[in-house]
Amino acid sequence: MKKVLLFSIMMTCALFCAAQSVDYRPLVQEGVKWVYCYDNVVNNNSEPNYELYTMEFSGTTELNGKTYHNCYHYTNSKLDPLAEVPVAWVREEGKRVYAVFNGEFTCKDAVYIGGKSLLKKSDDFETSGEYLVYDFDDVETYAANVKVKSLAVGSQDVVSLGNWQANRYNLVVAEGGAEDIAIALIEGVGVDAEWGYQGNLICPFTLLPNGHVTMTKGLSHVTDAAGNVLYKGAFYDYYTALEDVKAKVQQCCENQYFNLMGQPVAHPEDAPGIYIRDGKKVLVR
């Protein structure tokens, strides 16, 4: 009877664990795009001015005997590796993601604040220059090492990424009061955070000094190579609002003439000269 009861408990535990965890979903994948929404904020007094940028892996580079994937950050509609320079070189080993930042383009404020590292250096940092960007093999220790706050894994669940499923780790403040934080670490996605703890694919935690021009940003969505949305992030509503505004402007102003002051002109032929139409200068004779 005891053996039957023990077997029953083990089976129940196995089913529960299976429901709470799935196979690891790799983060570094070519063809996948991470779209972020941001606005420029000056001392929190400016009106939001939302824009978009995309991050994507394309091609590989050999550094110190290791193969890295080139990580690009761009604002155009499509990546042109010949015109862009990688912001970092990233590799994945098991469930750990490492990055060597391009010193000219890295988001240094996300890596250092007052000389204190927000990301843990790899064991061979002196020779490799690598930072441990994610550790999905030991999320609890990884979160505790982040210098933003004292973080811990509050809960774990599973989210859908298209035809895939991925483990999500929801972080909370480990010490000092209310759990006022909303950061999720998601396998295959990276960080997804709400206001106040923004980051991106390779700089998952960002702190910027007060009084500086900052970019408030967050994940809008992740798409596959075909453009299908795999995951909707905390800032997805801002993205859809942007796209809606762009569509309305395009519908309103298509083939509309404007003078060089930006004023609409109904009959440009009455005053020949240079006008703007569909974002381009045209000469009306």
Number of C-alpha atoms within 10 A of each C-alpha: 6 7 8 9 10 11 12 12 12 12 12 12 12 12 11 11 11 11 11 14 16 16 11 15 17 17 19 21 16 15 13 23 22 24 26 26 24 22 17 17 17 15 11 14 7 10 10 13 10 16 15 20 17 23 22 21 24 19 10 14 14 10 11 9 8 9 14 21 22 22 26 19 20 19 13 10 9 8 18 12 15 6 6 11 16 22 22 23 23 25 20 20 9 11 15 17 21 23 26 21 22 15 10 11 12 16 18 16 17 21 22 16 16 7 8 9 18 23 22 18 17 16 12 10 13 9 9 16 15 22 23 20 26 28 20 21 12 11 17 16 14 19 22 16 17 17 18 17 16 15 23 21 21 14 12 16 14 16 16 12 19 12 6 12 17 20 22 26 22 20 23 21 20 16 11 8 7 9 13 8 17 17 25 23 23 22 24 21 27 25 25 26 25 17 13 14 19 23 24 23 23 27 22 23 22 22 18 15 10 10 10 11 13 17 15 20 25 29 31 24 23 23 18 17 11 8 11 12 16 19 19 16 23 19 21 19 14 19 21 12 12 17 12 12 12 12 12 12 11 13 11 10 15 12 12 17 23 20 15 12 8 10 11 16 15 10 10 17 10 10 10 11 13 16 22 20 17 13 13 8 14 13 11 12 10
